Amino acid sequence: MRDVLDKKLDKISNIWNNYIWEYKFCNSKIKFTPDVKSNYFGDILSYFSDTFNLIYNSKKADTFSENLETSISFLQAIYIQQDFIEELLHIFKCDIGKGDLKKDDNYTINRELRNELVGHPIRKSDINGTRQLLSSTIFSNSTNADQISYLRYHLDNNYKFEEVTHNKEDILKRHSAFVEFYFDIIIEKLKGILSQFKTKIEEIEKALANAPFENVVKIVSDSFEYIFRTDYLYKPDILLEVYKLKNTNRRYSNAIEMFQRDLNQFLIDKKQDIDDLVNETDRFSFKQTDEEVIFPEIIFVESNDKVDTSKIPVSYHYELGKLVERSDFTKFRFFSSLLKSKCKDKELVLAEIENMEMNLDNTLEYYCSFHLVDTELNGLENASR
């Protein structure tokens, strides 16, 4: 069961990180309040995963003190996860509150057990104007790896001693069913948001087909703003300036073409990713196979033939990887010199590297030149293969 719940939690986390957190359209569909914007939600997901280790702990304790420690952490972790589920339902506007959860036996039985034994082992109440002991509980020596036992003294039975025992497997089954049920509700809610976002993407694609570039930037800013975080050039104000220059030099037209190409591909990829997430089954199965793994036989052949290094394609990835992050003049000169040494016969590339050097502090010029260099070299490299 833990594997199933881990998968579902991962799915919630995946949708949160890649959609709810990244797109205004998606976070407008939930309670994206200032506290949620701080991404404390991400901490909740991490803590949820961590507490699974306490709940599904298969380690067998040998002593009463170890069993006591394990039982307390077991019940407390369940209580914490119940609170987290309530918070998730609230954040994702699932219209399910604490009152609804209290009607669920899988929630209530475990919560009352934790409250009685760990939360409030001594409870008092005002009875006829007098503060009196209502109940008192203490762990029993009968507690072991399979059961939680405790002694209870309660006003209702005139404080007569009684021993209460709960099978840990029953507690675990209730909690697993509780978590899975509400995870499924949350996932369905998120799938609905993703489906709406896919429809929005399709609307964006239609709008972009014949829209002026200024309108393209505005539409993307309003509904598909994540792309602006994927490249240094992809900032609304910079893109608009580059567009004004697109007919003056190839470095600018190349940048605009690159943005339009990336945008179209991003939209296609997001629609496909949404389809995969929405249509993915939530009933996870884990099958083991006894199929034999066959490794290919590797044969080493000795040869006196020399390798013709002139036929090995030149790679520019290392130098470009260093230049994509603007650095100080010394580092730039070092890596750009390495690149120049490979491009002595490529006048356009050399000219753009010079422009980068003259514009280390100018984002627009530096990255327009960088991307034209990248386009030229990658194009040549691919053609040689």
C-alpha positions as CSV (number, residue, x, y, z in Angstrom):
1,M,0.0,0.0,0.0
2,R,2.8,2.4,0.8
3,D,4.0,2.1,-2.9
4,V,0.6,3.1,-4.1
5,L,0.4,6.1,-1.8
6,D,3.9,7.2,-2.7
7,K,3.0,7.1,-6.4
8,K,-0.1,9.2,-5.8
9,L,1.8,11.7,-3.6
10,D,4.4,12.0,-6.4
11,K,1.7,12.7,-8.9
12,I,0.2,15.5,-6.8
13,S,3.7,16.9,-6.3
14,N,4.5,16.7,-10.0
15,I,1.3,18.5,-11.0
16,W,1.9,21.1,-8.3
17,N,5.6,21.8,-9.3
18,N,5.0,21.8,-13.0
19,Y,1.6,23.4,-13.3
20,I,0.0,24.9,-10.2
21,W,3.2,26.6,-9.1
22,E,4.3,27.7,-12.6
23,Y,1.2,29.1,-14.3
24,K,-1.2,31.9,-13.2
25,F,-4.0,30.2,-15.0
26,C,-3.6,27.0,-12.9
27,N,-3.0,28.6,-9.5
28,S,-6.0,30.8,-10.0
29,K,-8.1,27.6,-9.7
30,I,-7.0,27.0,-6.1
31,K,-6.7,29.0,-2.9
32,F,-3.4,30.5,-3.9
33,T,-3.1,32.7,-0.9
34,P,0.0,34.5,0.2
35,D,1.0,31.7,2.6
36,V,0.6,29.1,-0.2
37,K,2.6,31.4,-2.5
38,S,5.5,31.0,0.0
39,N,5.6,27.3,-1.2
40,Y,5.0,26.0,2.3
41,F,2.9,23.5,0.4
42,G,6.1,22.0,-0.9
43,D,7.3,21.5,2.7
44,I,4.0,19.7,3.5
45,L,4.5,17.3,0.6
46,S,8.1,16.5,1.8
47,Y,7.0,16.1,5.4
48,F,4.1,13.9,4.2
49,S,6.6,11.6,2.5
50,D,8.9,11.6,5.6
51,T,6.1,10.5,7.9
52,F,5.3,7.5,5.8
53,N,8.5,6.1,7.1
54,L,7.1,6.2,10.6
55,I,3.7,4.8,9.7
56,Y,4.9,2.0,7.5
57,N,7.9,1.1,9.7
58,S,8.5,-2.7,9.5
59,K,11.2,-2.8,12.1
60,K,10.4,-5.1,15.0
61,A,11.2,-3.6,18.5
62,D,12.6,-5.9,21.2
63,T,11.8,-4.0,24.3
64,F,8.8,-2.3,25.9
65,S,10.5,1.2,25.7
66,E,11.2,0.6,22.0
67,N,7.6,-0.5,21.4
68,L,6.4,2.6,23.3
69,E,8.5,4.9,21.2
70,T,7.3,3.2,17.9
71,S,3.6,3.3,19.0
72,I,3.7,7.0,19.9
73,S,5.5,8.0,16.6
74,F,3.1,5.7,14.7
75,L,-0.1,7.4,16.1
76,Q,1.4,10.9,15.9
77,A,2.4,10.5,12.3
78,I,-1.1,9.4,11.4
79,Y,-2.5,12.4,13.2
80,I,-0.1,14.7,11.3
81,Q,-1.1,13.2,7.9
82,Q,-4.8,13.6,8.7
83,D,-4.1,17.3,9.3
84,F,-2.2,17.5,6.0
85,I,-5.0,15.9,4.1
86,E,-7.4,18.5,5.6
87,E,-5.1,21.3,4.4
88,L,-4.7,19.9,0.9
89,L,-8.5,19.6,0.5
90,H,-8.7,23.2,1.6
91,I,-6.0,24.5,-0.7
92,F,-7.4,22.6,-3.7
93,K,-11.0,23.8,-3.1
94,C,-12.4,20.2,-2.8
95,D,-15.4,21.5,-0.6
96,I,-14.5,19.0,2.1
97,G,-14.0,20.3,5.7
98,K,-13.2,18.8,9.1
99,G,-16.9,18.2,9.7
100,D,-17.0,15.9,6.6
101,L,-13.8,14.1,7.7
102,K,-15.4,13.4,11.1
103,K,-18.1,11.4,9.4
104,D,-15.4,9.1,8.0
105,D,-14.7,6.2,10.4
106,N,-11.3,5.7,8.9
107,Y,-10.5,9.2,10.1
108,T,-12.4,9.4,13.4
109,I,-11.5,6.1,15.0
110,N,-7.7,6.6,14.5
111,R,-7.9,10.3,15.5
112,E,-9.8,9.5,18.8
113,L,-7.3,6.8,19.6
114,R,-4.4,9.2,19.1
115,N,-6.1,11.9,21.1
116,E,-6.9,9.6,24.0
117,L,-3.6,8.0,24.2
118,V,-1.0,10.5,23.0
119,G,-2.7,13.9,22.7
120,H,-4.6,14.0,26.0
121,P,-3.7,11.1,28.2
122,I,-5.2,13.0,31.2
123,R,-8.5,14.7,30.5
124,K,-10.4,16.8,32.9
125,S,-13.8,18.5,32.6
126,D,-16.0,20.9,34.6
127,I,-18.7,18.7,36.1
128,N,-21.4,20.4,38.3
129,G,-19.0,23.3,38.9
130,T,-16.1,21.1,39.9
131,R,-13.0,20.3,37.9
132,Q,-12.9,16.5,37.8
133,L,-10.9,13.8,36.1
134,L,-12.7,12.6,33.1
135,S,-10.2,9.9,32.0
136,S,-6.6,8.8,32.3
137,T,-4.7,6.5,30.0
138,I,-1.3,4.9,30.1
139,F,0.5,2.4,27.8
140,S,0.3,-1.2,28.9
141,N,3.1,-3.7,29.0
142,S,1.1,-5.7,26.5
143,T,2.0,-3.2,23.8
144,N,4.2,-4.9,21.2
145,A,5.1,-4.7,17.5
146,D,1.6,-5.9,16.4
147,Q,-0.7,-4.2,18.9
148,I,-1.1,-1.1,21.0
149,S,-2.5,-1.7,24.4
150,Y,-3.2,0.8,27.2
151,L,-4.9,1.0,30.6
152,R,-7.8,3.4,30.9
153,Y,-9.6,4.8,33.9
154,H,-12.8,6.7,33.0
155,L,-15.5,8.5,34.9
156,D,-18.1,6.6,33.0
157,N,-17.1,3.3,34.7
158,N,-16.3,4.9,38.0
159,Y,-12.6,4.8,37.2
160,K,-12.4,1.1,37.2
161,F,-9.4,-0.3,35.4
162,E,-9.8,-1.6,31.9
163,E,-7.3,-2.6,29.3
164,V,-7.9,-1.6,25.7
165,T,-6.1,-3.2,22.8
166,H,-5.9,-2.1,19.1
167,N,-4.4,-4.2,16.4
168,K,-1.8,-2.0,14.5
169,E,-2.7,-3.7,11.2
170,D,-6.3,-2.5,11.6
171,I,-5.2,1.1,12.4
172,L,-2.9,1.0,9.4
173,K,-5.6,-0.3,7.0
174,R,-8.0,2.5,8.1
175,H,-5.3,5.1,7.6
176,S,-4.2,3.8,4.2
177,A,-7.8,3.7,3.0
178,F,-8.3,7.3,4.3
179,V,-5.2,8.7,2.6
180,E,-5.9,6.9,-0.7
181,F,-9.5,8.0,-0.8
182,Y,-8.7,11.7,-0.4
183,F,-5.6,11.5,-2.5
184,D,-7.9,10.3,-5.3
185,I,-10.3,13.2,-4.7
186,I,-7.3,15.7,-4.9
187,I,-5.9,14.1,-8.0
188,E,-9.3,14.3,-9.8
189,K,-9.5,17.9,-8.8
190,L,-6.0,18.5,-10.3
191,K,-6.9,16.6,-13.4
192,G,-9.9,18.9,-13.9
193,I,-7.5,22.0,-13.6
194,L,-5.1,20.4,-16.2
195,S,-8.0,19.7,-18.6
196,Q,-9.0,23.4,-18.3
197,F,-5.4,24.4,-18.9
198,K,-5.2,22.3,-22.0
199,T,-8.2,24.0,-23.4
200,K,-6.6,27.3,-22.6
201,I,-3.4,26.2,-24.5
202,E,-5.5,25.4,-27.5
203,E,-7.1,28.8,-27.4
204,I,-3.6,30.3,-27.2
205,E,-2.5,28.3,-30.2
206,K,-5.4,29.7,-32.2
207,A,-4.8,33.2,-31.1
208,L,-1.1,33.1,-31.9
209,A,-1.7,31.9,-35.5
210,N,-2.2,35.4,-36.9
211,A,-1.5,37.7,-34.0
212,P,1.0,40.5,-34.2
213,F,4.2,39.8,-32.2
214,E,3.3,42.3,-29.5
215,N,0.0,40.5,-28.9
216,V,1.8,37.1,-28.8
217,V,4.0,38.4,-26.0
218,K,1.0,39.7,-24.1
219,I,-1.0,36.5,-24.5
220,V,2.0,34.4,-23.4
221,S,2.5,36.7,-20.4
222,D,-1.1,36.3,-19.3
223,S,-1.4,32.5,-19.7
224,F,1.9,30.7,-20.5
225,E,4.4,32.7,-18.7
226,Y,6.7,29.8,-17.7
227,I,8.5,30.1,-21.1
228,F,9.9,33.4,-19.9
229,R,12.0,31.5,-17.3
230,T,13.6,29.1,-19.9
231,D,16.0,31.5,-21.5
232,Y,17.8,34.8,-20.7
233,L,16.3,36.4,-23.9
234,Y,12.8,35.3,-23.1
235,K,11.7,38.4,-21.2
236,P,8.7,40.4,-22.6
237,D,10.6,43.7,-22.7
238,I,13.7,42.2,-24.3
239,L,11.7,40.2,-26.9
240,L,9.8,43.3,-28.0
241,E,13.1,45.2,-28.4
242,V,14.6,42.3,-30.4
243,Y,11.6,42.2,-32.6
244,K,12.1,45.8,-33.5
245,L,15.6,45.0,-34.7
246,K,14.8,41.7,-36.5
247,N,15.3,43.2,-40.0
248,T,18.6,44.8,-39.2
249,N,20.7,41.8,-38.4
250,R,20.4,38.0,-38.5
251,R,21.2,37.7,-34.9
252,Y,17.9,39.3,-34.0
253,S,15.8,37.5,-36.6
254,N,17.3,34.2,-35.4
255,A,16.4,35.0,-31.8
256,I,12.7,35.7,-32.8
257,E,12.6,32.6,-34.9
258,M,14.0,30.6,-31.9
259,F,11.4,32.0,-29.5
260,Q,8.5,31.3,-31.9
261,R,9.8,27.7,-32.5
262,D,10.3,27.1,-28.8
263,L,6.9,28.5,-27.9
264,N,5.1,26.3,-30.4
265,Q,7.0,23.2,-29.2
266,F,6.4,24.1,-25.6
267,L,2.7,24.3,-26.2
268,I,2.7,21.0,-28.0
269,D,4.7,19.3,-25.3
270,K,2.5,20.7,-22.5
271,K,-0.6,19.3,-24.2
272,Q,1.0,15.9,-24.5
273,D,2.2,16.0,-20.9
274,I,-1.3,16.9,-19.7
275,D,-2.8,14.1,-21.7
276,D,-0.3,11.7,-20.1
277,L,-1.1,12.9,-16.6
278,V,-4.9,13.0,-17.0
279,N,-5.1,9.6,-18.7
280,E,-2.5,7.9,-16.5
281,T,-4.1,5.1,-14.4
282,D,-4.1,5.7,-10.7
283,R,-4.3,2.0,-9.9
284,F,-0.6,1.1,-9.6
285,S,0.5,-2.5,-9.8
286,F,4.0,-3.8,-9.2
287,K,4.8,-7.0,-11.1
288,Q,7.9,-8.9,-10.6
289,T,9.4,-10.8,-13.5
290,D,11.6,-13.9,-13.6
291,E,12.7,-13.1,-17.2
292,E,16.4,-13.6,-17.6
293,V,18.4,-10.5,-18.4
294,I,20.7,-11.1,-21.4
295,F,23.8,-8.9,-21.6
296,P,25.4,-8.5,-25.1
297,E,28.7,-10.1,-25.5
298,I,31.5,-7.6,-26.0
299,I,34.4,-8.7,-28.2
300,F,37.6,-6.7,-28.3
301,V,39.5,-6.9,-31.6
302,E,43.1,-5.9,-31.8
303,S,44.0,-3.8,-34.8
304,N,47.1,-1.9,-36.0
305,D,44.9,0.5,-38.1
306,K,45.2,4.1,-37.1
307,V,42.1,6.1,-36.4
308,D,41.5,8.9,-38.9
309,T,40.8,11.8,-36.5
310,S,39.9,14.1,-39.4
311,K,36.6,12.2,-39.8
312,I,35.6,12.8,-36.1
313,P,33.1,15.6,-35.9
314,V,34.2,18.7,-34.1
315,S,32.1,19.3,-30.9
316,Y,31.4,22.8,-29.6
317,H,29.2,21.8,-26.6
318,Y,31.8,22.3,-23.9
319,E,32.7,25.9,-24.9
320,L,29.1,26.9,-25.5
321,G,28.1,25.4,-22.2
322,K,30.6,27.7,-20.5
323,L,29.6,30.8,-22.5
324,V,25.9,30.4,-21.9
325,E,26.4,31.8,-18.4
326,R,27.8,35.3,-18.6
327,S,31.0,35.6,-16.5
328,D,33.8,38.0,-15.9
329,F,36.0,39.1,-18.8
330,T,38.9,36.7,-18.0
331,K,36.7,33.6,-18.1
332,F,35.0,34.8,-21.2
333,R,38.2,35.4,-23.0
334,F,39.5,31.9,-22.1
335,F,36.5,29.9,-23.3
336,S,35.8,32.1,-26.3
337,S,39.4,31.7,-27.4
338,L,38.9,27.9,-27.3
339,L,35.8,28.3,-29.4
340,K,37.5,30.7,-31.8
341,S,40.4,28.2,-32.3
342,K,37.8,25.7,-33.7
343,C,36.1,28.3,-35.9
344,K,38.9,30.1,-37.7
345,D,37.1,29.7,-41.1
346,K,33.7,30.8,-39.8
347,E,33.5,34.5,-40.1
348,L,29.9,34.9,-38.9
349,V,30.7,33.0,-35.7
350,L,33.9,35.0,-35.0
351,A,32.0,38.2,-35.5
352,E,29.2,37.2,-33.1
353,I,31.8,36.1,-30.5
354,E,33.3,39.6,-30.8
355,N,29.9,41.2,-30.3
356,M,29.4,39.0,-27.2
357,E,32.7,40.3,-25.8
358,M,31.8,43.9,-26.4
359,N,28.4,43.4,-24.7
360,L,29.1,41.3,-21.6
361,D,26.7,43.6,-19.7
362,N,24.0,43.7,-22.3
363,T,21.6,40.8,-22.1
364,L,19.9,41.5,-25.4
365,E,23.1,41.7,-27.5
366,Y,25.1,39.0,-25.7
367,Y,22.4,36.3,-26.0
368,C,21.2,37.2,-29.5
369,S,24.8,36.7,-30.6
370,F,25.2,33.6,-28.4
371,H,22.2,31.9,-29.9
372,L,23.2,32.7,-33.5
373,V,26.6,31.1,-32.8
374,D,24.8,28.1,-31.3
375,T,22.5,27.9,-34.3
376,E,25.4,28.1,-36.8
377,L,27.6,25.6,-35.0
378,N,25.0,23.1,-34.2
379,G,23.7,23.3,-37.7
380,L,27.1,22.6,-39.1
381,E,27.8,19.8,-36.6
382,N,24.5,18.1,-37.3
383,A,25.1,18.3,-41.1
384,S,28.4,16.6,-40.7
385,R,27.0,13.5,-39.0
